[in-house]
């Protein structure tokens, strides 16, 4: 829903609410003056009075529409701001046990986050040691975007399977909708997928790639 449509909906909702308030007292909002000399007019008044029970719901709807209209990413529904193609970088943080200095690049490449809650990554690692890898994600208003992602790792010869690698990201998209940042962990398992051989931590940053 774009900003213009959202504002229009909010205006309509507020107008309808105004009619509910004003109608019993006047002829405003297109409601004709009523002749109270017969029972039909009383029935109309009774119907409008019962409709006042929906006032709170109308207010909540109006507030919701106004909130959507004012969001900095009016064309993107909450939780969907991450959807699209991103150029990402993973940097090392806290991996001195493996003699990897802070700020060293762990990986870089491209990620596509999909609206159905799935994700795919084209890692910058040598193709002989890995391939495309895939994940699933969800959104929380408090914590942002959580990604659970798996890759398959091979030795430098490409002949021996090392095991699955589990990549987990916790990221936020900034107010522009074009940058994201957060943390990443990488757990390399053995071939059985049960024992962690290496645990790495780091930061993730990414820039959106637009169609233009």
N, C-alpha and C positions, 0 to 999 in steps of 0.2 A: 504494500500500500504506500503510495507516494504522499508527500506532505500535503499537496493540494487536496487530494481526496480525503485524507484524514481530517483536515481542518473543516471540510464541507460536512463530513459526518458528524463532527463535534458540534458544528453550528446547528445542524438539523436536530440533534439530540437535545441541545439546550432550548431550541425553539419549541419542541414538543413538550418539554418540561414546563416551559413558560405557559403554554396553553392549558396544561393541567391545573396550574395555580390560578390563572386568571379567569377561566371560563365560568365558574360558578358565580363570580361577582360582577362580570361585565360581558360585553360583546366583543372583546378583543380576540386576537389570534384566529379570526375567521369564524368564531362561534356565534350564531345569531342569537338575538335576544329572544327569550322564551316566554310564552303565555302560560302563566301558572293557573289558569282557570280550568284546566282539565288534567286528568290523571297522567296523560302521556308526558307532559312537561315534568311532572314530579318523578316519573320513571327515569327520565334523562338525567335529572339532578342526582337521583340515587345512584345511577350508573357512574356518574362522574365522581361522586364522593367515594365510591368503592375503589375507583381507579387511583385515588390518592395514596392507597397503600403501596403503590409501586413507585412513589416519589424517591425513596432511598435508593432503589435499584437504578432509577433514571440518573440520579446524581452520580452514582458509582460509575455508570457507563460514560457519562460526560467527562468525569475526571480521567478515566482511562484513555478516552479518545484524545483529550487535551495533552496527556502525557506522551502519547505516541506522536502527536503533531510536533511537540517541542523537542523530541529526542534529536541528538546531534547526527544520528544516522537514520533519518526518517524513513528511508526506503528499505531499511533492514529491520526485521522483527527481532525482538530480544532473543539472544541465544544463537542467532544466525549470522552475526557480524563476522565470524571467522570463516564462513563459507567462501571458497575461492582458491586461487592459486597464489602460493607464497614462495619467495626465495629466502631460505633459512640458513642460519649458522649456529652451530653448537660450540661453545667455548668451555674449556676445562675450569673447574672450580673445586678445590679440596681433594685433589688426587695425588698428593705427594707420595703416598704409599706405592704408587706405580711410577714415580719419578716423572709425572706429567705436570708441568708448571701451570699455575693459574693463567688463564688467558690463551692457552694453546688451543688451536682449533681441533675439535674432536670429529666434526663432520660438517658438511655443508651441501646444499643441493636444493631441490624443489619439493614442495608439499602441496597436495590438493586436498582441502577439507570439503566434504560433501554435505549437502543439506539433510541426507538420510542418516547422518551420524557415523559415516565411515570416512576413512582417510587413506591416502596412498602417498608414498615418498619415493623419490628418485635420489638415492644417496650418492654423495660424491666419492665414496670409496671405490677402489678398483673393482670392476665388474667380476673379475675372476674370484673375488673373495665374498661377494654378496650380490644381491639382486634387488628388484623392486620389493618393497615391504609395505605392509598394510596395517591399519589400525582402526579402532573405534573410539568415539569421543562423546562426551555429554557436557552440558552447560549447567552451572550453578550461579545464581545471582551473586552469592557471597564469594565464591572462590574462582569463578571464571571457567575456563575450558580445561577439561581433564582428558588426556589422550592416553590410551593403552595400545601399544603398537608392537608388532613382532616382525623380526627379520630372520633370515637363515644365513649363518656365517660359514665360510669355508676357509681352509688354510691358503697360504700364498700360492700354492700350486693349482688350486681349484680342484684337487683330487680327493681331499679328505674333508668330510663334513665335521665342523667344529661343534655346532649346536645352535639352538635358537637364541636370539638376542632380544631382550625385552626393553623397549624404549618407552618411558613414561614422561609426559610433559604436563606441566601446569602453567597455563599462560593466560594473559589478558590482552584484549585488543584495545588500542588507545582510542581517544575520542574522534580521531580522524577516520578511523576504520581502515587505515592503510599500513599500520605497524602493529606488531604484537611482540610481547616479551614475557619471559618467565623462567622457569627452571626445568631441567631435564635430568633424568637418571638413565643409565644404560647398564643392564645386567646381562653379561654373557654367560650362558649356561653351557654345560657339557653336552655331548651328543645325546645323552639320555633325556635331557631337558629337566633334570632334577637338581643338579648341583651348580651353584653359581661359581664360576671361575674368576670373574672380574666384575667389580661394581664401580662405576664411574658416575660422578656428579658434574653438573655444569649449568650454564645459562643458555637460554635460547632466545634469539631475536630473529625477526623476519620482516620483510617488506612485501606488501601486496603487489602482484603483477596484474595490471589492468589490461583490458582489451586494446587500448590505445598506447 
